Amino acid sequence: MPKRIALLGSTGSIGTQALDVISRYPDEFNVEILTAGNNIELLIEQAKKFLPDSVVIDNKDHYALLKDSLKDLPIKVYAGNKAIEQVVTGENIDVVLVAIVGYSGLKPTIAAIKAGKDIALANKETLVVAGHIISEAVMRSGSRLIPVDSEHSAILQCLAGESGNLIEKITLTASGGPFLNYSYKQLKTVGPSDALKHPNWNMGNKITIDSASMMNKGLEVIEAKWLFDLNPWQIDVLIHPQSIIHSFVHFADGSVKAQLGIPDMRVPILYSLSYPDRFISDLPRLNLKDYRSLRFQPPDLKKFRNLALAYSALKEGGNMPCILNAANEVAVDAFLNGKITFLQLPDIVEYAMDQTEFSPDPDLEFLEVTDGNVRKLALDYINKLEILK
């Protein structure tokens, strides 16, 4: 029987690449659910091609068009975030691939875990915001949490066959993004179009901006803590501009394992769906003859303050990573819309971390309140910055 897949966020960068992977293995995978936020045209196109059992559009304003466009097909049509939470619990689902970007992926992921589904997780914000809640839910339900991010997939692959062997630390690699070699002075004048020119990876706008500011790596540091049960001091970050080595695992005997591959998200996506097996693929191969050298350097935490703020949030714990994430989502949106400068991104995050009520052991309800309060606080601060221009 093929694995039955629910793909949340099918119209985004990870979602479209996942469907490319799935289409290559018709005997191994079957798409049962597709969901999208607003891209109604692409969702309709995907539904007609893959003929899932159900489709969900988060924006209810698009429901009538979606329903009418698929009326001649045996596809159930729903709308709204609650509907997404409900469809992932169905008996016709084996694996839920969570490719929704941002905080909105949290509740559907929790619903799927409680229903005992395996989770292929591309939504790092879920563990950033509520890692302790997710970890407890996974333990109770028996579901598996399989990372899709290339760095965490690399760690998972390096740990295969190492059960019981002591991990000294891990090292997540980072390309450094488009501004790796920029001076602080040069960063004062960069805009969204500059930040969206990632040298290696094809990603959505939000993740690409996060990569440029190194917040993406900061979120991955927090995510790694929960995925692999590590302390903050066991998680290092190393700049590796070529994006060939995706991560390292350092063992107690001094040995180091690394996972290598070309920067193509379809490889970790395939592994997350086939896990623990490896399927034969026709995806492009790495040829080290094409690389005369592989370079590494430590990150500049003064130039890229977001990474330092993420480490601070991880060490403080509680709802602080939630505060970090909410403020960053608002800041990135403001930057993309020309309301703030690139260097103001960490200013907004730091302001929210300083001004928001801290809780050392928040439940889901408190995290929801924190998220809403931080978004309002960050927006108010951005409006003040605009007035001062």
C-alpha positions as a printed NumPy array, in Angstrom:
array([[  0.   ,   0.   ,   0.   ],
       [  1.354,   3.467,  -0.839],
       [  1.81 ,   5.947,   1.999],
       [ -1.156,   8.303,   2.133],
       [  0.012,  11.907,   2.361],
       [ -1.636,  15.052,   3.678],
       [  0.305,  18.017,   2.312],
       [ -0.3  ,  21.219,   4.261],
       [  0.885,  24.251,   2.331],
       [  0.939,  22.593,  -1.084],
       [  1.309,  25.82 ,  -3.083],
       [  4.453,  27.091,  -1.331],
       [  8.075,  26.354,  -2.16 ],
       [  8.321,  23.162,  -0.066],
       [  4.813,  22.09 ,  -1.075],
       [  5.425,  22.33 ,  -4.822],
       [  8.749,  20.522,  -4.494],
       [  7.075,  17.822,  -2.399],
       [  4.505,  17.25 ,  -5.125],
       [  7.338,  16.955,  -7.642],
       [  8.87 ,  14.259,  -5.447],
       [  5.555,  12.474,  -4.917],
       [  4.805,  12.459,  -8.655],
       [  8.02 ,  10.48 ,  -9.241],
       [  6.794,   7.62 ,  -7.007],
       [  3.164,   6.865,  -7.906],
       [  3.412,   3.364,  -6.413],
       [  4.855,   4.616,  -3.115],
       [  2.864,   7.776,  -2.301],
       [ -0.711,   8.891,  -2.706],
       [ -1.896,  12.453,  -2.093],
       [ -5.001,  12.42 ,   0.093],
       [ -5.169,  16.059,   1.227],
       [ -3.953,  19.356,  -0.191],
       [ -4.222,  22.656,   1.657],
       [ -3.252,  26.227,   0.803],
       [ -3.581,  29.682,   2.307],
       [ -4.503,  32.004,  -0.562],
       [ -3.113,  30.657,  -3.847],
       [ -6.439,  29.404,  -5.14 ],
       [ -5.395,  29.094,  -8.789],
       [ -2.462,  26.772,  -8.066],
       [ -4.464,  24.751,  -5.535],
       [ -7.149,  24.11 ,  -8.158],
       [ -4.486,  23.049, -10.652],
       [ -2.881,  20.683,  -8.124],
       [ -6.233,  19.195,  -7.134],
       [ -7.101,  18.418, -10.75 ],
       [ -3.726,  16.734, -11.283],
       [ -3.455,  14.689,  -8.069],
       [ -7.17 ,  14.107,  -7.334],
       [ -6.922,  14.081,  -3.534],
       [ -9.738,  13.026,  -1.255],
       [ -9.985,  16.566,   0.168],
       [ -8.726,  20.102,  -0.402],
       [ -8.809,  22.978,   2.072],
       [ -8.315,  26.682,   1.421],
       [ -7.487,  28.595,   4.59 ],
       [ -8.899,  31.878,   3.263],
       [-12.661,  31.353,   3.357],
       [-13.197,  34.088,   0.761],
       [-11.943,  31.614,  -1.874],
       [-14.211,  28.726,  -0.858],
       [-16.958,  29.336,  -3.442],
       [-14.497,  29.509,  -6.34 ],
       [-12.683,  26.383,  -5.163],
       [-15.946,  24.493,  -4.734],
       [-17.215,  25.505,  -8.156],
       [-13.925,  24.73 ,  -9.908],
       [-13.87 ,  21.163,  -8.544],
       [-17.603,  20.42 ,  -8.66 ],
       [-17.231,  17.765, -11.369],
       [-14.54 ,  15.861,  -9.443],
       [-14.928,  13.485,  -6.456],
       [-13.038,  15.851,  -4.146],
       [-14.319,  17.176,  -0.831],
       [-13.834,  20.928,  -0.445],
       [-13.402,  22.774,   2.861],
       [-12.224,  26.169,   4.093],
       [-10.623,  27.619,   7.212],
       [ -7.896,  26.633,   9.656],
       [-10.284,  24.513,  11.734],
       [-10.996,  22.403,   8.672],
       [ -7.262,  21.821,   8.223],
       [ -7.017,  20.649,  11.825],
       [ -9.892,  18.218,  11.252],
       [ -8.869,  16.642,   7.933],
       [ -5.374,  15.691,   9.134],
       [ -6.872,  13.366,  11.751],
       [ -8.648,  11.15 ,   9.204],
       [ -8.058,   7.403,   9.006],
       [ -7.015,   7.813,   5.368],
       [ -3.786,   9.634,   6.361],
       [ -0.417,   8.05 ,   7.192],
       [  1.959,  11.025,   6.96 ],
       [  1.265,  14.736,   7.349],
       [  3.848,  16.91 ,   5.615],
       [  3.612,  20.308,   7.317],
       [  4.886,  22.886,   4.827],
       [  2.836,  25.814,   6.152],
       [  5.101,  28.758,   6.959],
       [  4.896,  30.454,  10.35 ],
       [  2.818,  30.147,  13.515],
       [ -0.272,  29.001,  11.608],
       [  1.238,  25.524,  11.251],
       [  1.146,  24.877,  15.005],
       [ -2.452,  23.767,  15.634],
       [ -2.775,  21.447,  12.603],
       [  0.501,  19.792,  13.622],
       [ -0.729,  19.233,  17.175],
       [ -4.014,  17.79 ,  15.854],
       [ -2.144,  15.378,  13.579],
       [  0.205,  14.276,  16.369],
       [ -2.696,  13.617,  18.749],
       [ -4.24 ,  11.458,  16.017],
       [ -1.032,   9.396,  15.884],
       [  0.096,  10.502,  12.439],
       [  3.729,  10.609,  11.397],
       [  4.817,  14.219,  10.839],
       [  7.23 ,  15.306,   8.118],
       [  7.983,  18.707,   9.576],
       [  9.061,  21.594,   7.347],
       [  7.451,  24.172,   9.655],
       [ 10.233,  25.043,  12.091],
       [  8.063,  27.582,  13.934],
       [  6.003,  24.752,  15.445],
       [  8.923,  23.53 ,  17.563],
       [ 10.284,  27.033,  18.124],
       [  7.011,  28.221,  19.652],
       [  5.87 ,  25.094,  21.483],
       [  8.685,  22.555,  21.546],
       [  7.84 ,  21.263,  25.02 ],
       [  4.168,  20.785,  24.11 ],
       [  4.987,  19.052,  20.822],
       [  7.546,  16.747,  22.453],
       [  5.072,  15.646,  25.112],
       [  2.337,  15.083,  22.53 ],
       [  4.662,  12.926,  20.395],
       [  5.595,  10.793,  23.415],
       [  1.939,  10.237,  24.297],
       [  0.704,   9.47 ,  20.778],
       [  3.59 ,   7.396,  19.465],
       [  3.772,   9.379,  16.242],
       [  7.138,  10.115,  14.647],
       [  8.538,  13.595,  14.038],
       [ 10.7  ,  13.525,  10.902],
       [ 12.52 ,  16.749,   9.972],
       [ 12.393,  18.085,   6.423],
       [ 14.875,  20.968,   6.791],
       [ 18.126,  19.946,   5.115],
       [ 20.164,  20.637,   8.254],
       [ 17.998,  18.594,  10.604],
       [ 17.545,  15.865,   8.026],
       [ 21.333,  15.702,   7.863],
       [ 21.541,  15.278,  11.65 ],
       [ 18.913,  12.533,  11.546],
       [ 20.855,  10.712,   8.833],
       [ 24.144,  11.04 ,  10.734],
       [ 22.486,   9.525,  13.816],
       [ 21.267,   6.421,  11.958],
       [ 22.829,   3.386,  13.612],
       [ 24.172,   5.45 ,  16.54 ],
       [ 21.54 ,   4.595,  19.148],
       [ 23.059,   4.779,  22.616],
       [ 26.245,   6.528,  21.471],
       [ 26.889,   9.807,  23.252],
       [ 26.582,  13.002,  21.217],
       [ 29.047,  15.688,  22.223],
       [ 27.468,  18.379,  20.042],
       [ 26.053,  19.102,  16.597],
       [ 26.992,  21.768,  14.073],
       [ 24.375,  23.256,  11.774],
       [ 25.788,  24.83 ,   8.639],
       [ 24.542,  28.077,   7.135],
       [ 25.223,  29.508,   3.693],
       [ 25.459,  33.023,   5.085],
       [ 22.838,  34.197,   2.599],
       [ 23.234,  37.037,   0.109],
       [ 24.886,  39.406,   2.608],
       [ 27.668,  37.192,   3.925],
       [ 30.424,  39.44 ,   2.617],
       [ 28.623,  42.75 ,   3.149],
       [ 29.947,  45.232,   5.674],
       [ 27.662,  46.633,   8.347],
       [ 27.678,  49.929,   6.447],
       [ 26.534,  48.188,   3.245],
       [ 23.653,  46.528,   5.11 ],
       [ 22.201,  49.971,   5.837],
       [ 21.055,  50.356,   2.224],
       [ 19.913,  46.854,   1.212],
       [ 16.261,  46.314,   0.329],
       [ 13.868,  43.372,  -0.079],
       [ 14.928,  42.679,  -3.667],
       [ 18.546,  42.335,  -2.51 ],
       [ 17.641,  40.072,   0.409],
       [ 15.557,  37.772,  -1.793],
       [ 18.55 ,  36.841,  -3.987],
       [ 19.68 ,  33.751,  -2.119],
       [ 22.876,  32.327,  -3.644],
       [ 22.059,  28.625,  -3.213],
       [ 18.496,  27.763,  -2.223],
       [ 15.091,  28.241,  -3.857],
       [ 12.768,  29.16 ,  -0.984],
       [  9.696,  31.26 ,  -0.259],
       [  9.966,  34.967,   0.573],
       [  9.689,  34.683,   4.343],
       [ 12.321,  31.968,   4.705],
       [ 14.643,  33.736,   2.258],
       [ 14.517,  36.955,   4.289],
       [ 15.104,  34.928,   7.457],
       [ 18.123,  33.372,   5.79 ],
       [ 19.497,  36.804,   4.868],
       [ 19.173,  37.984,   8.494],
       [ 20.28 ,  34.576,   9.872],
       [ 17.064,  34.323,  11.866],
       [ 16.372,  31.165,   9.889],
       [ 19.468,  29.579,  11.416],
       [ 18.441,  30.849,  14.83 ],
       [ 15.058,  29.165,  14.488],
       [ 16.821,  25.982,  13.377],
       [ 19.009,  26.078,  16.494],
       [ 15.891,  26.144,  18.676],
       [ 14.242,  23.446,  16.564],
       [ 17.326,  21.21 ,  16.911],
       [ 17.098,  21.394,  20.696],
       [ 13.684,  19.729,  20.619],
       [ 14.261,  17.324,  17.737],
       [ 17.431,  15.834,  19.218],
       [ 17.043,  16.547,  22.962],
       [ 20.092,  18.804,  23.217],
       [ 21.26 ,  21.624,  25.457],
       [ 21.873,  25.072,  23.904],
       [ 25.649,  24.716,  24.358],
       [ 25.584,  21.508,  22.302],
       [ 24.372,  23.32 ,  19.159],
       [ 26.913,  25.201,  17.047],
       [ 26.496,  27.137,  13.803],
       [ 29.174,  27.327,  11.114],
       [ 29.056,  29.378,   7.91 ],
       [ 29.58 ,  27.17 ,   4.855],
       [ 28.907,  29.222,   1.7  ],
       [ 28.702,  26.289,  -0.731],
       [ 25.861,  24.528,   1.166],
       [ 27.321,  21.102,   0.396],
       [ 27.797,  19.832,   3.953],
       [ 24.409,  20.264,   5.588],
       [ 25.344,  19.451,   9.189],
       [ 27.816,  17.62 ,  11.437],
       [ 27.411,  15.368,  14.461],
       [ 30.319,  15.268,  16.917],
       [ 30.533,  12.117,  19.059],
       [ 32.128,  11.626,  22.465],
       [ 35.052,   9.602,  21.061],
       [ 36.128,  12.509,  18.843],
       [ 34.565,  11.173,  15.655],
       [ 32.572,  13.538,  13.445],
       [ 29.934,  12.547,  10.899],
       [ 28.728,  14.868,   8.137],
       [ 25.978,  14.563,   5.553],
       [ 26.678,  15.98 ,   2.089],
       [ 24.542,  16.749,  -0.93 ],
       [ 23.782,  19.455,  -3.447],
       [ 21.431,  22.223,  -2.236],
       [ 18.192,  20.635,  -3.459],
       [ 15.284,  20.406,  -0.99 ],
       [ 13.771,  17.482,  -2.875],
       [ 16.392,  15.155,  -1.357],
       [ 15.441,  15.747,   2.32 ],
       [ 11.76 ,  15.88 ,   1.341],
       [ 12.044,  12.424,  -0.208],
       [ 13.877,  11.077,   2.852],
       [ 11.203,  12.458,   5.186],
       [  8.505,  10.632,   3.225],
       [ 10.397,   7.36 ,   2.697],
       [ 11.998,   7.278,   6.194],
       [ 13.615,   5.083,   7.399],
       [ 14.127,   3.685,   3.888],
       [ 15.998,   5.313,   1.022],
       [ 14.37 ,   5.2  ,  -2.384],
       [ 16.339,   5.136,  -5.617],
       [ 16.012,   8.563,  -7.219],
       [ 16.974,  10.336, -10.427],
       [ 17.628,  13.621,  -8.621],
       [ 20.925,  15.417,  -9.423],
       [ 24.035,  13.993,  -7.769],
       [ 26.873,  15.657,  -5.893],
       [ 30.231,  15.486,  -7.652],
       [ 32.991,  16.766,  -5.386],
       [ 35.23 ,  17.246,  -8.429],
       [ 33.121,  20.345,  -9.112],
       [ 34.267,  21.887,  -5.817],
       [ 37.96 ,  22.717,  -5.475],
       [ 37.488,  23.643,  -1.836],
       [ 34.838,  23.778,   0.872],
       [ 35.021,  26.888,   3.053],
       [ 33.948,  27.422,   6.668],
       [ 33.907,  30.384,   9.046],
       [ 32.178,  31.351,  12.292],
       [ 29.045,  33.532,  12.073],
       [ 29.34 ,  37.255,  12.794],
       [ 26.886,  37.71 ,  15.67 ],
       [ 27.331,  41.484,  15.682],
       [ 26.426,  41.855,  12.027],
       [ 23.686,  39.221,  12.188],
       [ 22.182,  39.898,  15.618],
       [ 19.111,  37.728,  15.001],
       [ 21.175,  34.583,  15.513],
       [ 22.405,  35.877,  18.87 ],
       [ 18.831,  36.774,  19.864],
       [ 17.675,  33.24 ,  18.991],
       [ 20.358,  31.706,  21.212],
       [ 19.288,  34.071,  23.995],
       [ 15.641,  33.042,  23.594],
       [ 16.576,  29.354,  23.651],
       [ 18.622,  29.73 ,  26.836],
       [ 15.842,  31.677,  28.569],
       [ 13.188,  29.192,  27.45 ],
       [  9.523,  29.465,  28.407],
       [  7.571,  31.66 ,  26.014],
       [ 10.658,  33.626,  24.913],
       [ 11.106,  31.665,  21.639],
       [  7.411,  32.351,  20.925],
       [  8.064,  36.069,  21.447],
       [ 11.1  ,  35.908,  19.164],
       [  9.132,  34.162,  16.433],
       [  6.046,  36.406,  16.504],
       [  8.088,  39.597,  16.451],
       [ 10.199,  38.277,  13.608],
       [  7.168,  37.323,  11.481],
       [  5.795,  40.848,  11.851],
       [  9.204,  42.411,  11.187],
       [  9.797,  40.361,   8.036],
       [  6.399,  41.334,   6.648],
       [  7.161,  44.996,   7.38 ],
       [ 10.547,  44.739,   5.668],
       [  9.06 ,  43.085,   2.58 ],
       [  6.557,  45.949,   2.381],
       [  9.225,  48.645,   2.692],
       [  8.178,  49.852,   6.148],
       [ 11.483,  49.155,   7.914],
       [ 15.13 ,  48.71 ,   6.966],
       [ 17.042,  45.449,   7.02 ],
       [ 19.015,  46.459,  10.108],
       [ 15.803,  47.2  ,  11.991],
       [ 14.716,  43.546,  11.828],
       [ 16.618,  42.55 ,  15.006],
       [ 15.684,  45.848,  16.691],
       [ 12.009,  44.886,  16.558],
       [ 12.676,  41.362,  17.818],
       [ 14.823,  42.6  ,  20.688],
       [ 12.246,  45.231,  21.646],
       [  9.507,  42.572,  21.844],
       [ 11.708,  40.256,  23.903],
       [ 12.367,  43.084,  26.366],
       [  8.761,  44.322,  26.626],
       [  6.638,  41.134,  26.698],
       [  5.567,  39.262,  29.826],
       [  7.731,  36.189,  30.391],
       [  6.414,  32.785,  31.487],
       [  8.829,  29.946,  32.287],
       [  6.291,  27.152,  31.63 ],
       [  3.533,  28.356,  29.292],
       [  0.63 ,  26.199,  28.165],
       [ -0.814,  26.441,  24.661],
       [ -3.386,  29.042,  25.682],
       [ -0.705,  31.299,  27.147],
       [  1.398,  30.9  ,  23.991],
       [ -1.576,  31.98 ,  21.883],
       [ -1.996,  35.079,  24.03 ],
       [  1.734,  35.761,  23.839],
       [  1.708,  35.458,  20.05 ],
       [ -1.193,  37.895,  19.688],
       [  0.224,  40.412,  22.15 ],
       [  3.665,  40.377,  20.543],
       [  2.261,  40.935,  17.067],
       [  0.366,  43.999,  18.269],
       [  3.389,  45.271,  20.195],
       [  5.676,  44.822,  17.183],
       [  3.23 ,  46.554,  14.841],
       [  2.904,  49.519,  17.206],
       [  6.682,  49.793,  17.395],
       [  6.993,  49.652,  13.598],
       [  4.393,  52.413,  13.251],
       [  6.444,  54.572,  15.631],
       [  9.545,  53.932,  13.572],
       [  7.706,  55.003,  10.424],
       [  6.589,  58.256,  12.054],
       [ 10.213,  58.995,  12.984],
       [ 11.474,  58.577,   9.405]])
